[in-house]
Amino acid sequence: MATNRTFTMIKPDAVANGSIGGILKMINEAGFRIVAMKYTKLSKEAAGSFYEVHKERPFYGELVEYMSSGPIVAAILEKENAVVDFRTLIGATDPTKAAEGTIRKIYAKSIAANAVHGSDSDENADIEGNFYFSKLERF
């Protein structure tokens, strides 16, 4: 059964480029409600833990370096069919293949610096949201 919550991060490249406001505006205009949000910086250890599912992949080390290279904005979003609708809003991982008007088409620089993370399943949305937020930080 689909849940009504998903998790996202505005990644270091988009934060450094001053894109937080534009991305949040797109999220709000797409009908998502922000349930929890924080501006933070991941340590290499925390980034490694968050992306542990990719530990055996060749890009893992670069991903950990990148995600710990600067501040991020983490958020839990709420909307009916949240995971699927948010994945549609952010677009393909490769911004050159992302649909016009998607977050990645507008704000991403490359496959690696793709502006935002979006959970790929209801289960991962819950796991990822719990990584960043306690129950007391959700409204």
Summary of the structure (lengths in Angstrom):
residues: 139
radius of gyration: 13.9
end to end distance: 22.3
largest distance: 39.1
contacts: 422
relative contact order: 0.26
helix: 44%
strand: 19%
